[in-house]
Amino acid sequence: MVTEPKDTLPRPLPGAVGLSHLSAYDWEAADGVCGGSPHLHLVCTEAYVVTGGRGAVQTLSPGGYRDVPLRPGTVAWFTPGTVHRMVQGGDLRITVLMQNSGLPEAGDAVFTFPPEVLADPERYAAAATLLPGTGPETEAAARRRRDLAVEGYLVLREALAAGDDGPYRDFQRAAARLVRAKVPGWRELWRAGALATAERTGAQLDALETGQPDYLADATAYETGPTRLGGFGMCGRRDEYALPGTTLPYHGE
């Protein structure tokens, strides 16, 4: 006999992570590189699990500029504050895992737009937000957004290469100012997602320690599939999943 899960709403993925599948953009930028929109996350670590093709991720951090090769089997991740730019080398395909599911979708990312755009929240929002859907107008807007982010990114990279981390630090501070008003909402998402998941584990350990593992009676399994194919993400075309803690379409886009 086949039985269905008791709950209609599944629990979050392990560790309350977010998940998407990504095909890196093949649009050529001003520096001749094909790839996505450079950006950073404020509180979430992001991981790339490479499942096909080849490419790279370019990063900017206090340690300077890095170009990390990506090939099938590579796992690369970057902590909050690290500027990252996905580079297409040929059929690059990646599974993206995001810490704190719900926060990245609520705007925990800031593009490396030029300083004058970052200084004006309304101008930033206009440049960062895309039209709904996957049509040609949305694609054109995504490409303009990518080009504007690359414009600012190249200035940061050149300064770091010259030993000047001032513009990079200024960008981090500008990014923090842009998202400050969102923090109370993020805190609620964190409490309901990642924190609740960790606390649930603590309660299960307590139950095991006292010899009363009644929670095991709720054991079940879930499955799902993509709820949107080919959406325009920051780094490429993205297959997305409407899982607990996430919101589609992404607020930051």
SEVOTI-958310 format. One line per field, with one value per atom (N, C-alpha, C): x negated, y, z; atom name. Coordinates in steps of 0.02 Angstrom, whole numbers. Example, Ala and Ser with C-alpha at 12.3 -4.5 7.8 and 13.67 -1.06 7.14 Angstrom:
BEGIN
x	[-660, -615, -660, -642, -684, -645]
y	[-284, -225, -165, -112, -53, 2]
z	[390, 390, 390, 354, 357, 394]
at	[N, CA, C, N, CA, C]
***
This chain:
BEGIN
x	[-42, 0, -44, -27, -64, -28, -65, -35, -65, -27, -49, -71, -115, -134, -73, -74, -19, -12, -69, -68, -65, -25, -24, -81, -104, -159, -222, -272, -332, -374, -414, -464, -516, -555, -609, -659, -698, -753, -803, -846, -895, -932, -933, -968, -932, -871, -832, -870, -898, -934, -885, -905, -869, -904, -867, -893, -868, -913, -894, -944, -926, -972, -984, -1047, -1066, -1107, -1090, -1131, -1159, -1225, -1256, -1241, -1230, -1218, -1278, -1262, -1316, -1321, -1294, -1299, -1369, -1398, -1465, -1460, -1503, -1504, -1557, -1563, -1609, -1681, -1700, -1769, -1780, -1729, -1736, -1720, -1700, -1684, -1609, -1590, -1520, -1501, -1446, -1426, -1373, -1368, -1313, -1328, -1284, -1286, -1324, -1381, -1417, -1375, -1379, -1341, -1371, -1346, -1364, -1300, -1306, -1253, -1274, -1226, -1241, -1246, -1205, -1206, -1206, -1206, -1199, -1261, -1284, -1336, -1303, -1334, -1307, -1357, -1331, -1373, -1352, -1402, -1391, -1414, -1369, -1387, -1383, -1440, -1442, -1423, -1372, -1347, -1361, -1384, -1398, -1434, -1469, -1503, -1564, -1583, -1642, -1634, -1672, -1669, -1712, -1691, -1729, -1684, -1705, -1674, -1730, -1720, -1767, -1744, -1790, -1770, -1816, -1786, -1822, -1810, -1864, -1861, -1920, -1925, -1983, -2050, -2049, -2109, -2125, -2081, -2093, -2048, -2071, -2033, -2053, -2003, -2016, -1974, -2000, -1963, -1963, -1906, -1901, -1872, -1911, -1884, -1826, -1776, -1718, -1714, -1710, -1703, -1660, -1632, -1589, -1623, -1587, -1613, -1640, -1654, -1678, -1623, -1640, -1596, -1633, -1604, -1634, -1583, -1606, -1559, -1593, -1551, -1577, -1533, -1566, -1533, -1506, -1464, -1436, -1490, -1475, -1522, -1568, -1569, -1611, -1575, -1603, -1575, -1590, -1540, -1551, -1517, -1551, -1528, -1536, -1481, -1486, -1505, -1553, -1579, -1562, -1533, -1515, -1576, -1592, -1648, -1625, -1562, -1534, -1486, -1421, -1369, -1373, -1394, -1400, -1332, -1327, -1265, -1281, -1243, -1259, -1195, -1201, -1150, -1173, -1130, -1146, -1112, -1151, -1126, -1136, -1082, -1085, -1069, -1112, -1100, -1037, -1004, -947, -892, -866, -814, -760, -744, -696, -729, -791, -825, -851, -885, -906, -847, -790, -731, -699, -717, -689, -736, -786, -829, -898, -920, -988, -1040, -1043, -1093, -1093, -1152, -1159, -1207, -1184, -1225, -1281, -1334, -1391, -1380, -1324, -1310, -1359, -1369, -1411, -1387, -1432, -1415, -1355, -1346, -1290, -1223, -1221, -1160, -1148, -1200, -1195, -1172, -1190, -1174, -1101, -1064, -994, -950, -916, -876, -825, -793, -743, -776, -832, -867, -894, -919, -944, -887, -830, -774, -751, -750, -730, -778, -842, -892, -893, -876, -882, -820, -762, -699, -682, -661, -642, -567, -543, -472, -458, -396, -379, -387, -395, -396, -465, -466, -529, -532, -495, -493, -552, -552, -609, -620, -567, -577, -612, -594, -627, -699, -711, -780, -823, -795, -832, -848, -800, -811, -864, -862, -913, -982, -986, -1052, -1076, -1031, -1051, -1074, -1039, -1058, -1127, -1139, -1205, -1260, -1248, -1298, -1314, -1262, -1273, -1313, -1298, -1335, -1408, -1420, -1489, -1527, -1493, -1525, -1554, -1514, -1539, -1590, -1580, -1624, -1695, -1702, -1769, -1808, -1775, -1809, -1835, -1793, -1814, -1872, -1869, -1922, -1988, -1985, -2046, -2079, -2038, -2065, -2098, -2065, -2094, -2161, -2162, -2223, -2280, -2263, -2314, -2330, -2300, -2314, -2270, -2217, -2172, -2105, -2090, -2027, -1973, -1987, -1939, -1873, -1873, -1810, -1770, -1805, -1772, -1739, -1774, -1745, -1686, -1693, -1639, -1577, -1587, -1531, -1496, -1535, -1504, -1461, -1487, -1449, -1386, -1392, -1333, -1280, -1303, -1256, -1220, -1256, -1226, -1173, -1188, -1139, -1075, -1083, -1025, -977, -1002, -959, -938, -962, -951, -878, -835, -763, -731, -763, -735, -751, -798, -823, -769, -721, -668, -630, -614, -580, -623, -687, -734, -738, -737, -743, -685, -625, -567, -574, -598, -610, -661, -714, -767, -739, -698, -669, -624, -585, -538, -572, -633, -667, -727, -786, -848, -850, -828, -829, -781, -720, -671, -696, -732, -759, -812, -856, -907, -875, -824, -791, -753, -726, -692, -742, -802, -853, -870, -874, -887, -833, -770, -715, -718, -738, -744, -800, -856, -910, -888, -849, -823, -779, -737, -692, -730, -782, -822, -858, -882, -919, -875, -810, -764, -728, -745, -715, -643, -622, -554, -552, -572, -575, -508, -457, -389, -386, -431, -429, -440, -470, -482, -417, -362, -297, -274, -304, -286, -331, -371, -417, -379, -405, -373, -424, -403, -447, -409, -448, -419, -455, -423, -456, -425, -464, -439, -478, -456, -491, -494, -529, -534, -465, -456, -393, -399, -460, -470, -535, -531, -590, -616, -682, -712, -700, -690, -683, -750, -746, -807, -834, -888, -919, -976, -1013, -1070, -1126, -1136, -1194, -1176, -1113, -1095, -1021, -1002, -933, -925, -870, -864, -799, -805, -748, -737, -678, -665, -615, -618, -574, -538, -472, -432, -430, -482, -488, -476, -461, -449, -505, -487, -536, -557, -536, -554, -492, -503, -449, -465, -421, -430, -375, -391, -458, -501, -565, -610, -599, -595, -582, -637, -699, -754, -758, -712, -715, -649]
y	[-59, 0, 62, 112, 175, 226, 258, 309, 377, 429, 497, 530, 580, 616, 645, 646, 673, 749, 783, 856, 875, 925, 950, 999, 1033, 1080, 1047, 1036, 1001, 1043, 1008, 1041, 1072, 1120, 1148, 1095, 1109, 1065, 1059, 1007, 999, 1064, 1081, 1142, 1206, 1200, 1259, 1297, 1260, 1293, 1308, 1355, 1368, 1332, 1318, 1278, 1305, 1307, 1321, 1289, 1282, 1258, 1315, 1323, 1383, 1366, 1399, 1398, 1468, 1475, 1541, 1578, 1644, 1684, 1679, 1681, 1682, 1750, 1802, 1870, 1897, 1928, 1957, 2026, 2039, 2103, 2149, 2208, 2259, 2237, 2192, 2169, 2105, 2086, 2028, 1962, 1964, 1904, 1891, 1828, 1808, 1784, 1809, 1786, 1829, 1822, 1852, 1919, 1939, 2005, 2000, 2033, 2031, 2060, 2029, 2051, 2020, 2041, 2008, 1994, 1951, 1938, 1965, 1990, 2022, 1974, 1922, 1876, 1802, 1787, 1718, 1693, 1634, 1600, 1564, 1566, 1534, 1482, 1426, 1373, 1354, 1341, 1315, 1242, 1198, 1129, 1120, 1112, 1111, 1042, 1040, 976, 967, 1020, 1012, 1072, 1062, 1116, 1141, 1202, 1232, 1308, 1338, 1410, 1430, 1483, 1508, 1552, 1565, 1617, 1664, 1728, 1780, 1810, 1817, 1844, 1902, 1947, 2003, 1998, 2000, 1996, 2034, 2041, 2075, 2045, 1981, 1949, 1966, 2003, 2023, 1987, 1984, 1955, 1882, 1839, 1769, 1749, 1701, 1671, 1596, 1570, 1500, 1459, 1412, 1371, 1328, 1320, 1278, 1224, 1162, 1103, 1052, 1003, 955, 924, 925, 900, 954, 1013, 1068, 1092, 1106, 1140, 1203, 1261, 1324, 1363, 1396, 1435, 1498, 1547, 1613, 1642, 1674, 1699, 1769, 1794, 1861, 1914, 1960, 2014, 2001, 1938, 1920, 1937, 1981, 1995, 1936, 1911, 1854, 1866, 1841, 1848, 1781, 1751, 1687, 1699, 1659, 1665, 1603, 1613, 1557, 1536, 1471, 1445, 1396, 1374, 1326, 1278, 1289, 1246, 1237, 1290, 1285, 1275, 1225, 1208, 1197, 1229, 1230, 1221, 1183, 1183, 1231, 1279, 1330, 1315, 1316, 1307, 1372, 1397, 1461, 1451, 1479, 1479, 1520, 1503, 1543, 1551, 1496, 1498, 1549, 1592, 1645, 1713, 1718, 1782, 1803, 1759, 1780, 1803, 1768, 1786, 1851, 1873, 1935, 1994, 1986, 2043, 2043, 1985, 1982, 1976, 2024, 2028, 2100, 2125, 2193, 2191, 2218, 2220, 2272, 2260, 2307, 2364, 2398, 2456, 2513, 2561, 2619, 2655, 2691, 2724, 2770, 2806, 2853, 2818, 2756, 2716, 2688, 2664, 2636, 2688, 2751, 2805, 2826, 2804, 2824, 2761, 2746, 2685, 2677, 2731, 2725, 2709, 2741, 2727, 2656, 2634, 2565, 2515, 2526, 2480, 2477, 2534, 2536, 2496, 2499, 2463, 2389, 2371, 2301, 2259, 2292, 2255, 2238, 2176, 2153, 2147, 2152, 2138, 2064, 2046, 1976, 1938, 1873, 1831, 1819, 1787, 1767, 1789, 1842, 1866, 1910, 1935, 1974, 2039, 2072, 2134, 2120, 2066, 2047, 2029, 1993, 1975, 2037, 2086, 2148, 2185, 2187, 2220, 2184, 2117, 2078, 2091, 2099, 2112, 2182, 2232, 2299, 2299, 2262, 2257, 2226, 2173, 2141, 2189, 2226, 2273, 2328, 2352, 2405, 2377, 2315, 2284, 2272, 2251, 2241, 2307, 2361, 2427, 2444, 2436, 2451, 2400, 2337, 2283, 2293, 2313, 2321, 2375, 2427, 2480, 2451, 2411, 2381, 2334, 2293, 2245, 2279, 2332, 2368, 2399, 2427, 2458, 2405, 2348, 2295, 2270, 2264, 2241, 2290, 2354, 2405, 2413, 2371, 2374, 2421, 2446, 2494, 2460, 2444, 2412, 2462, 2527, 2578, 2574, 2570, 2565, 2502, 2446, 2384, 2392, 2421, 2433, 2481, 2533, 2581, 2546, 2500, 2463, 2421, 2386, 2347, 2390, 2449, 2493, 2519, 2535, 2558, 2503, 2441, 2384, 2375, 2382, 2375, 2429, 2490, 2544, 2530, 2503, 2490, 2440, 2390, 2337, 2346, 2398, 2405, 2401, 2433, 2434, 2365, 2319, 2252, 2204, 2223, 2177, 2149, 2189, 2160, 2104, 2113, 2060, 2000, 2010, 1954, 1914, 1950, 1916, 1868, 1889, 1844, 1783, 1792, 1736, 1688, 1716, 1675, 1635, 1668, 1633, 1576, 1587, 1536, 1481, 1495, 1447, 1416, 1447, 1417, 1408, 1458, 1452, 1398, 1397, 1346, 1276, 1269, 1203, 1181, 1227, 1210, 1193, 1232, 1219, 1153, 1134, 1070, 1013, 1020, 969, 964, 1022, 1020, 983, 995, 960, 885, 866, 794, 762, 797, 771, 762, 811, 805, 744, 732, 675, 609, 605, 544, 532, 587, 580, 556, 574, 553, 488, 459, 396, 401, 459, 469, 498, 458, 483, 482, 512, 510, 546, 594, 633, 589, 529, 485, 459, 464, 443, 488, 547, 593, 586, 534, 525, 520, 551, 548, 568, 570, 590, 639, 681, 731, 729, 756, 765, 826, 858, 917, 924, 969, 984, 1059, 1083, 1156, 1186, 1245, 1281, 1337, 1355, 1401, 1383, 1376, 1359, 1420, 1427, 1479, 1549, 1560, 1628, 1665, 1731, 1771, 1787, 1752, 1764, 1814, 1821, 1867, 1841, 1776, 1748, 1712, 1693, 1655, 1637, 1594, 1569, 1517, 1523, 1485, 1446, 1382, 1340, 1344, 1363, 1379, 1332, 1327, 1284, 1325, 1318, 1353, 1310, 1315, 1276, 1321, 1292, 1332, 1382, 1444, 1495, 1535, 1515, 1552, 1584, 1636, 1672, 1684, 1666, 1677, 1725, 1771, 1786, 1820, 1816, 1843, 1918, 1941, 2012, 2056, 2032, 2074, 2082, 2049, 2052, 2073]
z	[0, 0, 0, -41, -44, -1, 44, 86, 70, 81, 68, 133, 130, 191, 226, 293, 330, 319, 316, 309, 236, 220, 151, 139, 192, 186, 212, 169, 192, 239, 279, 320, 274, 299, 258, 238, 187, 168, 226, 225, 281, 295, 359, 379, 360, 335, 312, 258, 210, 155, 98, 55, -7, -64, -117, -172, -239, -288, -357, -403, -467, -518, -566, -587, -623, -685, -741, -801, -811, -807, -808, -873, -868, -928, -975, -1040, -1090, -1123, -1091, -1117, -1105, -1156, -1149, -1117, -1068, -1033, -1063, -1035, -1062, -1062, -1016, -1013, -1054, -1094, -1137, -1103, -1040, -1002, -1005, -1015, -1015, -946, -920, -854, -822, -755, -719, -688, -642, -610, -544, -537, -473, -416, -358, -300, -237, -180, -117, -77, -28, 20, 87, 125, 188, 247, 249, 306, 286, 222, 200, 162, 180, 142, 84, 25, -35, -60, -85, -111, -182, -224, -291, -293, -316, -329, -405, -437, -510, -536, -579, -605, -679, -713, -784, -812, -868, -903, -866, -882, -851, -848, -805, -796, -737, -703, -645, -604, -543, -502, -482, -498, -479, -413, -365, -300, -280, -241, -210, -135, -96, -24, 5, 72, 100, 77, 57, 32, -40, -73, -142, -192, -254, -309, -319, -330, -346, -406, -444, -500, -487, -464, -443, -501, -529, -584, -560, -604, -590, -642, -619, -663, -626, -661, -627, -566, -510, -448, -402, -428, -386, -340, -278, -231, -208, -222, -202, -161, -107, -68, -42, -26, -7, 48, 95, 155, 144, 190, 182, 172, 127, 113, 54, 30, -27, -92, -132, -198, -243, -279, -323, -391, -443, -512, -547, -568, -603, -676, -700, -768, -808, -866, -910, -952, -949, -989, -1041, -1036, -1084, -1050, -1060, -1033, -957, -922, -849, -817, -774, -740, -667, -623, -552, -511, -456, -404, -350, -334, -285, -219, -166, -98, -60, -29, 6, 80, 122, 194, 209, 264, 289, 237, 213, 163, 182, 135, 147, 148, 173, 175, 106, 69, 2, -41, -33, -72, -49, 11, 38, 30, -13, -29, 1, 28, 57, 1, -41, -94, -119, -134, -160, -220, -276, -336, -329, -366, -365, -414, -407, -449, -430, -474, -458, -396, -361, -297, -301, -357, -361, -362, -386, -386, -316, -284, -217, -167, -179, -132, -134, -184, -193, -192, -136, -132, -188, -208, -261, -328, -341, -404, -403, -345, -341, -354, -322, -330, -403, -437, -507, -551, -536, -575, -559, -497, -475, -489, -495, -500, -572, -583, -650, -656, -717, -731, -719, -702, -694, -760, -754, -813, -842, -900, -932, -1004, -1021, -1090, -1109, -1172, -1197, -1159, -1135, -1097, -1031, -999, -936, -949, -1003, -1021, -1033, -1069, -1083, -1018, -972, -908, -867, -869, -832, -860, -925, -955, -937, -936, -916, -843, -802, -732, -724, -762, -760, -781, -835, -860, -810, -776, -726, -666, -646, -591, -611, -672, -695, -696, -715, -716, -648, -596, -529, -505, -523, -502, -528, -590, -620, -583, -560, -521, -455, -421, -358, -369, -421, -434, -451, -491, -510, -448, -404, -343, -298, -289, -249, -278, -344, -376, -366, -356, -344, -270, -229, -157, -119, -149, -118, -104, -41, -25, -6, -12, 6, -31, -98, -135, -117, -106, -87, -18, 30, 96, 92, 51, 42, 14, -32, -61, -8, 34, 87, 133, 152, 196, 161, 97, 59, 55, 45, 42, 109, 164, 230, 241, 219, 227, 187, 127, 85, 116, 152, 178, 250, 282, 354, 374, 336, 353, 347, 311, 300, 357, 400, 450, 497, 522, 565, 530, 466, 429, 420, 406, 400, 466, 521, 585, 595, 574, 581, 536, 475, 430, 459, 488, 519, 578, 619, 676, 655, 602, 579, 539, 512, 469, 502, 493, 516, 592, 629, 702, 726, 698, 718, 702, 647, 629, 680, 700, 749, 817, 836, 900, 899, 841, 835, 847, 820, 831, 906, 940, 1012, 1050, 1031, 1064, 1051, 991, 975, 1015, 1023, 1064, 1137, 1162, 1230, 1236, 1186, 1188, 1187, 1147, 1144, 1211, 1239, 1302, 1359, 1357, 1410, 1393, 1336, 1317, 1294, 1267, 1246, 1175, 1125, 1056, 1021, 1052, 1023, 956, 945, 883, 821, 831, 774, 744, 780, 753, 696, 690, 636, 575, 573, 517, 451, 399, 333, 280, 217, 162, 118, 83, 38, -28, -79, -143, -177, -220, -256, -320, -362, -424, -433, -484, -495, -506, -478, -487, -538, -558, -612, -648, -713, -753, -791, -792, -833, -811, -746, -721, -726, -727, -733, -663, -645, -580, -586, -533, -533, -577, -577, -612, -677, -685, -744, -744, -792, -795, -740, -703, -641, -637, -619, -603, -528, -506, -437, -405, -339, -300, -247, -245, -194, -131, -91, -30, 30, 89, 148, 161, 176, 190, 130, 70, 9, -20, -58, -90, -163, -207, -279, -303, -348, -372, -319, -326, -276, -268, -205, -191, -219, -216, -238, -313, -349, -421, -452]
at	[N, CA, C, N, CA, C, N, CA, C, N, CA, C, N, CA, C, N, CA, C, N, CA, C, N, CA, C, N, CA, C, N, CA, C, N, CA, C, N, CA, C, N, CA, C, N, CA, C, N, CA, C, N, CA, C, N, CA, C, N, CA, C, N, CA, C, N, CA, C, N, CA, C, N, CA, C, N, CA, C, N, CA, C, N, CA, C, N, CA, C, N, CA, C, N, CA, C, N, CA, C, N, CA, C, N, CA, C, N, CA, C, N, CA, C, N, CA, C, N, CA, C, N, CA, C, N, CA, C, N, CA, C, N, CA, C, N, CA, C, N, CA, C, N, CA, C, N, CA, C, N, CA, C, N, CA, C, N, CA, C, N, CA, C, N, CA, C, N, CA, C, N, CA, C, N, CA, C, N, CA, C, N, CA, C, N, CA, C, N, CA, C, N, CA, C, N, CA, C, N, CA, C, N, CA, C, N, CA, C, N, CA, C, N, CA, C, N, CA, C, N, CA, C, N, CA, C, N, CA, C, N, CA, C, N, CA, C, N, CA, C, N, CA, C, N, CA, C, N, CA, C, N, CA, C, N, CA, C, N, CA, C, N, CA, C, N, CA, C, N, CA, C, N, CA, C, N, CA, C, N, CA, C, N, CA, C, N, CA, C, N, CA, C, N, CA, C, N, CA, C, N, CA, C, N, CA, C, N, CA, C, N, CA, C, N, CA, C, N, CA, C, N, CA, C, N, CA, C, N, CA, C, N, CA, C, N, CA, C, N, CA, C, N, CA, C, N, CA, C, N, CA, C, N, CA, C, N, CA, C, N, CA, C, N, CA, C, N, CA, C, N, CA, C, N, CA, C, N, CA, C, N, CA, C, N, CA, C, N, CA, C, N, CA, C, N, CA, C, N, CA, C, N, CA, C, N, CA, C, N, CA, C, N, CA, C, N, CA, C, N, CA, C, N, CA, C, N, CA, C, N, CA, C, N, CA, C, N, CA, C, N, CA, C, N, CA, C, N, CA, C, N, CA, C, N, CA, C, N, CA, C, N, CA, C, N, CA, C, N, CA, C, N, CA, C, N, CA, C, N, CA, C, N, CA, C, N, CA, C, N, CA, C, N, CA, C, N, CA, C, N, CA, C, N, CA, C, N, CA, C, N, CA, C, N, CA, C, N, CA, C, N, CA, C, N, CA, C, N, CA, C, N, CA, C, N, CA, C, N, CA, C, N, CA, C, N, CA, C, N, CA, C, N, CA, C, N, CA, C, N, CA, C, N, CA, C, N, CA, C, N, CA, C, N, CA, C, N, CA, C, N, CA, C, N, CA, C, N, CA, C, N, CA, C, N, CA, C, N, CA, C, N, CA, C, N, CA, C, N, CA, C, N, CA, C, N, CA, C, N, CA, C, N, CA, C, N, CA, C, N, CA, C, N, CA, C, N, CA, C, N, CA, C, N, CA, C, N, CA, C, N, CA, C, N, CA, C, N, CA, C, N, CA, C, N, CA, C, N, CA, C, N, CA, C, N, CA, C, N, CA, C, N, CA, C, N, CA, C, N, CA, C, N, CA, C, N, CA, C, N, CA, C, N, CA, C, N, CA, C, N, CA, C, N, CA, C, N, CA, C, N, CA, C, N, CA, C, N, CA, C, N, CA, C, N, CA, C, N, CA, C, N, CA, C, N, CA, C, N, CA, C, N, CA, C, N, CA, C, N, CA, C, N, CA, C, N, CA, C, N, CA, C, N, CA, C, N, CA, C, N, CA, C, N, CA, C, N, CA, C, N, CA, C, N, CA, C, N, CA, C, N, CA, C, N, CA, C, N, CA, C, N, CA, C, N, CA, C, N, CA, C, N, CA, C, N, CA, C, N, CA, C, N, CA, C, N, CA, C, N, CA, C, N, CA, C, N, CA, C, N, CA, C, N, CA, C, N, CA, C, N, CA, C, N, CA, C, N, CA, C, N, CA, C, N, CA, C, N, CA, C, N, CA, C]
***
